[in-house]
Structures are given as structure tokens and as C-alpha cells.
């Protein structure tokens, strides 16, 4: 079930390359990044960094994307893993796993979207861990948390 502030509109049917993904909670100066030597996502200072150059690529599932970065190339996709306590977005080899299919849903909050995975469903959103550093991501029950509002610049 969608949250009251989410519309049923999703976005598909295109490849969006070289886009920055920023978070409402952290502001325009921090971008979603995947450092070349790590498999986890983090929020870092925005710059001309290939790990911040995201691609939303149409997937085999209608209305869902595969999310990749310029840094990791075509063979690596954003996926969901669990550490026993939380579901975490990580880079993995692309395959037909439900955690590698992502939906971008408009919100009523000024051009921001929510990012959800097929694996976890419409009630779980990409979020920022509120731990003082606020630089890591995880999947959390959708609510009106500012860390769940994302802007995909230059597309959609």
C-alpha cells in the first residue's frame, strides 16, 4: 500500500545516465555515492565522481529500474542484502534477483521521490541511517522521515 503522500505514478521506459541522487535530509551538497573499493552506499560531498554518476536502466520488470553507477559499469547492480538486523543496499553482480529491481515513486514533497525495491515491496523505502554521521543508507518502513525523500537530478 502506498503512503498517503505518494502518488501511484512510477517512472520507467528510459535509461537515465549520469544523474546525481541527493537526499532531502542532508541537502544539496551530499550525493549518494558508492566508493570504488567498497560495496556499500554512502552519502559524500557532491563532486565529479564516477561513484556518484548513477544510471537508472529499464529492467525486465515493467515500472522498475536496475540502478548502476558509472564507476562500477554494466556488470554491477544495486541490490538488497541483510546483515541480520537491517536490509542494506549493496552493489553486487547483476542477476535476476528481486532485490535488484527498483521503483521510483513521486511524493508531494517538491520534486522528491521515494526509492523502493521489488524485493521488499511498497512499504519499505531507501532511507538514511540517523546515527550522528548520517552517511549510510538502509531500507526502512516508509514514513514521513526526511531521509526517505530523494531527488534524482537531471532526470524524471
PLY file of the C-alpha trace (Angstrom):
ply
format ascii 1.0
element vertex 156
property float x
property float y
property float z
element edge 155
property int vertex1
property int vertex2
end_header
0.00 0.00 0.00
1.32 3.45 -0.93
1.82 6.10 1.73
-0.70 8.95 1.60
1.90 11.36 0.22
2.98 9.01 -2.59
1.23 9.07 -5.92
0.75 5.90 -7.90
2.89 7.34 -10.67
6.10 5.46 -11.29
8.75 6.08 -13.87
10.07 3.62 -16.39
10.69 3.25 -20.09
14.07 5.03 -20.23
17.71 4.92 -19.36
18.87 7.89 -17.30
22.62 8.20 -17.16
24.99 10.46 -15.29
22.47 11.54 -12.68
23.14 12.66 -9.11
20.96 11.37 -6.29
20.63 13.69 -3.30
18.68 13.41 -0.06
16.28 15.93 1.49
17.65 15.31 5.00
21.25 16.07 4.02
20.72 18.81 1.44
22.12 19.61 -1.98
25.80 19.26 -1.00
25.73 15.50 -0.29
25.28 12.88 -3.00
24.63 9.17 -2.97
27.98 7.52 -3.65
29.45 4.06 -3.90
33.20 4.24 -3.36
35.18 2.10 -5.81
36.73 -0.03 -3.09
33.51 -0.71 -1.17
30.20 -2.39 -1.81
28.06 -0.18 0.44
26.39 3.12 -0.35
27.30 6.30 1.47
26.48 9.98 1.31
29.54 12.05 0.43
30.31 15.59 -0.73
28.99 16.03 -4.26
31.62 16.22 -6.98
32.62 14.95 -10.37
32.93 11.39 -9.06
32.06 8.30 -11.09
30.57 6.63 -7.99
28.01 9.45 -7.87
27.10 9.16 -11.54
24.04 6.92 -11.39
22.21 5.16 -14.19
18.58 4.10 -13.93
18.21 1.41 -16.56
14.90 -0.13 -17.57
14.63 -3.65 -16.24
12.81 -6.78 -17.28
10.01 -5.83 -14.86
7.68 -3.09 -16.07
7.95 0.07 -13.96
11.20 -1.00 -12.30
14.81 0.01 -12.89
18.18 -1.55 -12.32
20.40 1.04 -10.63
24.07 1.18 -11.63
26.96 3.63 -11.42
29.48 4.77 -13.97
32.25 3.65 -11.60
31.11 0.04 -11.46
29.97 -0.41 -15.04
27.27 -2.57 -16.58
28.01 -5.74 -14.60
27.30 -4.34 -11.10
23.80 -3.51 -9.82
22.34 -2.10 -6.65
20.88 -4.99 -4.63
19.49 -5.66 -1.13
21.26 -7.79 1.48
20.59 -8.33 5.16
23.14 -8.12 7.95
20.78 -9.91 10.34
19.34 -6.65 11.68
18.66 -4.44 8.67
18.17 -4.63 4.94
21.02 -2.78 3.27
21.55 -1.65 -0.32
24.82 -3.03 -1.72
26.49 -3.46 -5.07
26.55 -6.99 -6.44
26.91 -8.72 -9.78
23.83 -8.13 -11.89
21.49 -11.13 -11.99
17.77 -11.77 -11.92
17.33 -11.15 -8.17
14.27 -9.33 -6.86
16.49 -7.02 -4.77
17.96 -5.57 -7.97
14.68 -4.12 -9.24
13.91 -0.59 -8.01
10.88 1.67 -8.30
10.97 5.47 -8.14
7.72 6.96 -6.83
6.81 10.66 -6.80
5.91 12.29 -3.50
4.04 15.51 -2.81
7.27 17.00 -1.38
8.58 19.39 -4.05
10.11 17.11 -6.67
11.41 14.47 -4.26
10.83 10.77 -4.80
10.92 7.59 -2.76
13.08 4.68 -3.88
11.70 1.19 -3.21
12.75 -2.32 -4.14
10.67 -5.06 -5.65
12.07 -7.47 -3.07
10.82 -5.52 -0.04
7.67 -4.06 -1.60
5.90 -0.70 -1.50
6.00 -0.32 2.29
9.82 -0.16 2.56
11.92 2.80 1.35
15.57 3.71 0.93
16.50 5.79 3.98
19.48 7.43 5.71
20.69 5.93 9.00
20.23 8.68 11.58
23.31 7.89 13.67
25.05 11.24 14.02
27.09 10.93 10.84
24.05 10.32 8.58
26.19 8.98 5.78
24.93 5.41 5.37
21.79 4.01 3.78
19.41 1.23 4.69
15.89 0.10 3.89
13.25 1.20 6.39
9.47 1.16 6.75
8.10 4.03 4.67
7.02 7.02 6.70
7.46 10.78 6.55
11.14 10.61 7.52
13.21 13.25 5.72
15.87 10.62 4.96
13.40 8.85 2.65
13.00 11.77 0.27
15.41 11.67 -2.68
15.98 13.93 -5.66
17.29 12.45 -8.87
18.82 15.44 -10.60
18.62 15.88 -14.34
16.02 13.17 -14.96
12.48 12.07 -14.32
0 1
1 2
2 3
3 4
4 5
5 6
6 7
7 8
8 9
9 10
10 11
11 12
12 13
13 14
14 15
15 16
16 17
17 18
18 19
19 20
20 21
21 22
22 23
23 24
24 25
25 26
26 27
27 28
28 29
29 30
30 31
31 32
32 33
33 34
34 35
35 36
36 37
37 38
38 39
39 40
40 41
41 42
42 43
43 44
44 45
45 46
46 47
47 48
48 49
49 50
50 51
51 52
52 53
53 54
54 55
55 56
56 57
57 58
58 59
59 60
60 61
61 62
62 63
63 64
64 65
65 66
66 67
67 68
68 69
69 70
70 71
71 72
72 73
73 74
74 75
75 76
76 77
77 78
78 79
79 80
80 81
81 82
82 83
83 84
84 85
85 86
86 87
87 88
88 89
89 90
90 91
91 92
92 93
93 94
94 95
95 96
96 97
97 98
98 99
99 100
100 101
101 102
102 103
103 104
104 105
105 106
106 107
107 108
108 109
109 110
110 111
111 112
112 113
113 114
114 115
115 116
116 117
117 118
118 119
119 120
120 121
121 122
122 123
123 124
124 125
125 126
126 127
127 128
128 129
129 130
130 131
131 132
132 133
133 134
134 135
135 136
136 137
137 138
138 139
139 140
140 141
141 142
142 143
143 144
144 145
145 146
146 147
147 148
148 149
149 150
150 151
151 152
152 153
153 154
154 155
